[in-house]
Amino acid sequence: MSSDQDTALQQRLSRGDETAFQETFELYFKVLVLFATKFSLDKETAEDLVQDVFVKLYEQKERLQFHSSLKAFLYQSVRNRCIDMIRSSKTREKHHMEIKAGAELEGLNSEDLMLQSELEEKIYHSIGQLPEQCQIIFKMNRFEGKKNQEIAEELNISKRTVETQISKALKRLREDIYPYLKTLILAISIWIGG
């Protein structure tokens, strides 16, 4: 999303536009969940936490004030909720461990985590667009760590078919992800240089 689109969405939110809330949720929910899982939260907890952020955003629609971009606002809100959740753990042993984790989290570069989350979202989306057999083979190889021969035997197909499908998946990922990475690298170089 361009910064102009982000600004337009932010203005609509500030006016209490109901469709803007729905669009914001659809646009940012998945990537914010990935971002929240970087704080050592399981996916279910991360989803609950991100939903809470959106509920709070909706409840405060009458007095919404953005001091940064919508995207930055959402990431910061999720980050703060993650840290709050870690700090508010009930058991004593957990409490001590999570305070330490919370202190470490405050030292993490949120922008790096945000970029990593967005990249992961793009990769998962790209994998989800692969044909079913190609997707299954790729996940077995890359996520489950299975060798080509193991996959071939398990799926009752030739090893060559497995190799071809993995090759197709990697080609598709390069095609889908490269433009994003190119834009990201350009943005970082402008940011560092400017």
C-alpha positions in Angstrom: 0.0 0.0 0.0 1.4 3.4 -0.9 1.7 6.1 1.7 -1.0 8.1 -0.1 -3.4 5.2 0.2 -2.4 4.7 3.8 -3.1 8.4 4.5 -6.5 8.3 2.8 -7.4 5.2 4.8 -6.2 6.9 8.0 -8.4 10.0 7.3 -11.4 7.8 6.7 -10.8 6.1 10.0 -10.5 9.4 11.7 -14.0 10.3 10.4 -15.4 7.0 11.7 -15.9 5.4 8.3 -17.1 1.9 8.9 -15.7 0.5 5.7 -12.3 1.9 6.4 -12.2 -0.2 9.6 -13.0 -3.3 7.6 -10.4 -2.5 4.9 -7.8 -1.8 7.6 -8.5 -5.1 9.3 -8.3 -7.1 6.0 -5.1 -5.3 4.9 -3.1 -5.5 8.2 -4.5 -8.4 10.3 -2.4 -11.3 8.9 0.9 -9.4 8.8 0.3 -8.0 12.4 -0.3 -11.5 13.6 3.0 -12.6 12.1 4.6 -9.5 13.7 3.1 -10.4 17.1 4.4 -14.0 16.9 8.0 -12.6 16.8 7.5 -11.7 20.5 7.4 -15.4 21.4 3.7 -15.6 21.3 1.9 -18.6 19.9 -0.3 -17.9 16.8 -3.6 -18.1 18.7 -2.5 -15.6 21.3 -1.1 -13.3 18.6 -4.4 -13.4 16.8 -6.3 -12.6 20.0 -3.9 -9.7 20.7 -4.2 -8.2 17.2 -8.0 -8.5 17.4 -7.9 -6.6 20.7 -5.9 -3.9 19.0 -8.5 -3.6 16.3 -11.4 -3.6 18.8 -9.7 -0.8 20.7 -9.2 1.1 17.5 -12.9 0.8 16.7 -14.0 1.7 20.2 -11.9 4.8 20.2 -13.0 5.9 16.7 -14.6 9.1 18.1 -11.3 10.4 19.4 -8.7 8.8 17.1 -5.6 10.8 16.7 -2.7 9.6 14.6 0.8 11.0 15.3 2.4 8.8 12.6 1.2 6.7 9.7 -1.6 4.3 10.1 0.8 1.4 9.5 3.3 2.7 12.1 0.4 3.3 14.5 -0.8 -0.3 14.2 2.6 -1.9 14.5 3.4 0.2 17.6 0.0 -0.7 19.1 0.6 -4.4 18.6 4.2 -4.1 19.9 3.0 -2.3 23.1 0.3 -4.9 23.6 2.8 -7.7 23.3 5.1 -6.2 25.8 2.2 -5.5 28.2 1.0 -9.1 27.8 4.5 -10.4 28.6 4.7 -8.2 31.7 1.3 -9.1 33.0 1.9 -12.8 33.3 0.3 -14.2 36.5 2.7 -16.9 37.8 5.8 -15.8 39.6 8.2 -17.9 37.7 6.7 -16.9 34.4 6.6 -13.3 35.6 10.4 -13.2 36.2 11.2 -14.8 32.9 8.9 -12.6 30.9 10.1 -9.4 32.5 13.5 -10.3 31.3 12.0 -11.1 27.8 10.1 -7.8 27.9 13.3 -5.9 28.6 15.0 -7.7 25.7 12.1 -7.0 23.5 12.3 -3.3 24.1 15.8 -3.4 22.7 14.7 -5.2 19.5 14.5 -3.2 16.3 10.7 -3.0 15.7 11.3 -1.9 12.1 13.4 -5.1 11.4 10.6 -7.2 12.9 8.0 -5.4 10.9 9.9 -5.9 7.6 10.5 -9.5 8.4 6.8 -10.0 9.1 5.8 -8.4 5.9 8.2 -10.5 3.9 7.0 -13.7 5.6 3.4 -12.7 4.8 4.4 -12.2 1.1 6.2 -15.6 1.0 3.2 -17.4 2.7 0.8 -15.7 0.3 3.0 -16.7 -2.7 3.2 -20.3 -1.5 -0.6 -20.3 -1.1 -1.0 -19.4 -4.7 0.9 -22.5 -5.9 -1.0 -25.5 -7.4 -2.0 -27.9 -4.7 0.6 -30.7 -5.4 3.4 -28.2 -5.8 2.4 -26.5 -2.6 2.3 -29.9 -0.7 5.7 -30.9 -2.0 7.3 -27.6 -1.3 6.0 -27.5 2.3 7.2 -31.1 2.9 10.6 -30.2 1.6 11.1 -26.7 3.1 9.0 -26.8 6.3 9.1 -30.4 7.3 12.7 -30.9 6.1 12.0 -34.0 4.1 14.4 -35.2 1.4 13.2 -35.5 -2.2 13.3 -39.3 -2.1 11.2 -39.4 1.1 8.6 -37.1 -0.5 8.5 -39.2 -3.7 7.9 -42.4 -1.7 5.3 -40.8 0.6 3.3 -39.3 -2.3 3.9 -42.3 -4.6 5.5 -40.1 -7.3 8.9 -40.0 -9.0 11.8 -38.2 -7.4 12.1 -36.2 -10.7 8.5 -35.0 -10.2 9.4 -33.8 -6.7 12.5 -32.0 -8.0 10.5 -30.3 -10.8 7.7 -29.2 -8.5 10.2 -27.7 -6.0 12.0 -25.9 -8.9 8.6 -24.5 -10.1 7.8 -23.3 -6.5 11.2 -21.6 -6.1 10.8 -19.9 -9.5 7.3 -18.7 -8.6 8.6 -17.4 -5.2 11.5 -15.5 -6.9 9.0 -13.9 -9.3 6.6 -12.9 -6.5 9.1 -11.8 -3.9 11.9 -10.2 -6.0 9.9 -7.0 -6.9 9.0 -6.6 -3.2 12.7 -7.0 -2.1 13.8 -4.6 -4.9 11.4 -2.0 -3.6 12.4 -2.6 0.0 16.1 -2.3 -0.8 15.5 0.9 -2.7 13.4 2.3 0.2 16.1 1.4 2.7 18.9 2.9 0.6 16.9 6.1 0.3 16.1 6.2 4.0 19.8 5.6 4.9 21.0 8.1 2.3 18.5 10.7 3.1 
